[in-house]
């Protein structure tokens, strides 16, 4: 891909505050329906492991994305849902479209939920990766959203660029992540086997050395 082609793929949003790279939040849609928001600013923080919304927006969003699903509130405002089909169920959550002006970020369910085989004593559940941000005057978008995009922090031009995360790209990114995980596990197993072989050889040599010493 040439620089011109890459540039054409980037969606840029103007930075209106240097506080955690803040942009204007114009509107939100969930399943193509307008979602009411109480603030007009979004910030993007790669140091945040979850997304944090103002209290009213948080509870309204939870209600919108969990409609027709068996979900409940756990401790500390964590909401979890039954996901007996594993990761397949994360794709059943509605898409959240976040408009930053001319830039629209699609946030699919597989990115803002996380499947757990076991979580807080519950089996086969999906954690909703949004938390109550209290009286905050912005939407704080953390790792769940930023993992779905290649994000460019253009300080010279005071803008943030986002690349990717169409439905097709999301599946490709998820597939690549799975390959990376399996590759890491495979490398770890190989390293462990090598270490075991080396240790076995050392023990064998020590054993043979002791036997040789005992012989008259």
C-alpha positions in Angstrom: 0.0 0.0 0.0 1.4 3.4 -1.0 1.4 6.4 1.3 -1.4 8.0 -0.7 -3.5 4.9 -0.4 -2.8 4.7 3.4 -3.7 8.4 3.8 -7.0 7.8 2.0 -7.9 5.0 4.5 -7.3 7.2 7.6 -10.2 9.0 9.3 -9.0 12.0 11.1 -10.7 13.8 14.1 -9.6 17.2 15.2 -8.2 17.4 18.8 -10.0 20.1 20.7 -8.1 19.6 24.0 -4.7 18.1 24.8 -6.2 16.4 27.9 -6.0 12.8 26.9 -6.5 13.7 23.2 -10.0 15.0 23.4 -12.3 15.3 20.3 -15.8 16.6 19.7 -18.5 13.9 20.3 -21.3 14.8 17.9 -23.6 11.8 18.1 -23.9 8.1 18.8 -26.1 5.5 17.1 -26.8 2.0 18.3 -28.2 -0.4 15.7 -28.8 2.6 13.4 -30.9 4.3 16.1 -29.9 7.6 17.6 -28.7 7.2 21.1 -29.1 10.3 23.5 -25.9 11.6 24.9 -25.4 14.1 27.7 -21.9 15.3 26.8 -20.1 16.6 23.7 -16.6 15.4 24.1 -14.7 12.1 23.8 -11.2 11.4 24.9 -9.0 8.5 23.9 -6.7 7.0 26.5 -4.5 4.0 25.7 -3.8 3.7 29.4 -7.4 2.8 30.3 -8.3 -0.8 30.2 -12.1 -0.1 29.9 -14.4 2.6 28.6 -16.0 5.1 31.0 -19.2 7.0 30.4 -21.1 9.6 32.4 -23.6 7.9 34.7 -26.8 8.6 32.7 -25.1 7.6 29.4 -23.7 4.5 31.0 -27.0 3.1 32.2 -28.8 4.0 29.0 -26.1 2.4 26.9 -26.2 -0.8 29.0 -29.9 -1.0 28.6 -29.6 -0.5 24.8 -26.9 -3.1 24.2 -28.3 -5.8 26.5 -31.9 -5.7 25.2 -33.3 -9.2 24.7 -30.3 -10.7 26.5 -30.0 -12.3 29.9 -27.7 -9.8 31.8 -27.2 -8.7 35.3 -25.1 -6.2 37.4 -22.2 -7.7 39.2 -20.0 -5.7 41.7 -18.6 -2.2 41.0 -21.1 -1.5 38.1 -19.8 -4.4 36.0 -22.5 -5.8 33.8 -22.2 -9.4 32.6 -24.4 -11.4 30.2 -24.9 -15.1 29.7 -23.0 -16.3 26.6 -23.4 -20.1 26.4 -22.1 -20.2 22.9 -18.8 -18.6 23.8 -17.1 -16.0 21.7 -19.8 -16.4 19.0 -22.2 -14.6 21.3 -20.1 -11.5 21.4 -21.0 -10.9 17.7 -24.7 -10.8 18.7 -24.3 -7.4 20.5 -25.3 -4.4 18.5 -22.8 -2.1 16.7 -22.2 1.3 18.4 -21.4 4.1 15.9 -19.6 7.0 17.4 -19.5 10.2 15.3 -16.6 12.6 15.8 -17.8 14.9 13.0 -16.7 13.5 9.6 -15.1 10.6 11.4 -17.4 7.7 12.4 -16.0 4.9 14.5 -17.8 1.5 14.4 -17.6 -0.3 17.6 -18.8 -3.9 17.2 -19.9 -6.2 20.0 -16.8 -8.5 19.8 -14.7 -5.5 20.8 -16.7 -4.0 23.6 -17.5 -7.3 25.2 -15.1 -10.0 26.5 -16.0 -13.7 26.9 -15.0 -15.6 30.0 -15.4 -19.3 30.6 -15.4 -18.5 34.3 -15.8 -15.0 35.9 -16.6 -14.2 39.5 -18.1 -17.7 40.0 -20.2 -17.5 36.8 -19.6 -19.7 33.8 -19.8 -18.8 30.1 -20.4 -15.1 30.5 -19.6 -11.9 28.5 -18.3 -8.8 30.4 -19.5 -5.5 29.0 -16.4 -3.3 28.7 -18.1 -0.1 29.9 -18.1 1.3 33.4 -19.9 4.1 35.2 -17.7 7.3 34.9 -19.9 9.2 37.4 -20.1 13.0 36.8 -17.5 13.1 34.0 -18.1 15.5 31.1 -16.8 13.2 28.4 -16.8 9.7 27.1 -13.5 8.0 27.9 -12.6 5.4 25.3 -9.9 3.0 26.3 -8.2 -0.2 25.1 -11.4 -2.0 23.9 -12.0 0.6 21.2 -8.3 1.4 20.5 -7.6 -2.3 19.9 -10.1 -2.3 17.1 -8.2 0.5 15.2 -4.8 1.5 14.2 -4.6 4.8 16.0 -2.4 7.7 14.9 -1.7 10.5 17.3 -0.7 13.4 15.0 0.6 16.0 17.5 2.0 18.3 14.8 -1.5 18.8 13.3 -3.5 18.2 16.5 -5.6 15.4 15.2 -6.2 11.7 15.8 -6.3 9.2 12.9 -8.2 5.9 12.9 -7.6 3.1 10.4 -9.6 0.0 9.9 -12.4 -1.8 11.8 -15.0 -2.4 9.1 -16.8 -5.7 9.8 -14.3 -7.4 7.5 -11.3 -5.8 9.1 -12.6 -6.7 12.5 -12.7 -10.4 11.6 -9.2 -10.2 10.1 -7.8 -8.4 13.1 -9.4 -11.0 15.4 -8.0 -13.8 13.3 -4.5 -12.3 13.4 -4.7 -11.9 17.2 -5.7 -15.6 17.5 -2.7 -16.6 15.4 -0.4 -14.5 17.5 -1.7 -16.0 20.7 -1.3 -19.6 19.4 2.1 -18.8 18.0 3.2 -17.4 21.4 1.8 -20.5 23.2 3.6 -22.7 20.7 6.9 -20.9 21.1 6.5 -21.1 24.9 6.0 -24.9 24.7 9.0 -25.3 22.5 11.2 -23.3 24.9 9.9 -25.3 27.8 10.7 -28.6 26.0 14.2 -27.4 25.2 14.8 -26.4 28.8 13.5 -29.8 30.0 15.9 -31.6 27.5 18.8 -29.5 28.7 18.0 -30.2 32.3 17.5 -33.9 31.6 20.9 -34.1 29.9 22.6 -32.3 32.8 21.0 -34.7 35.4 22.0 -37.7 33.2 25.6 -36.5 33.1 25.7 -35.9 36.8 24.3 -39.4 37.4 26.8 -41.0 35.0 29.7 -39.1 36.7 28.7 -40.4 40.1 28.4 -44.0 38.9 31.9 -43.7 37.3 33.4 -42.4 40.6 31.9 -45.4 42.5 33.4 -48.0 40.3 36.7 -49.5 41.7 
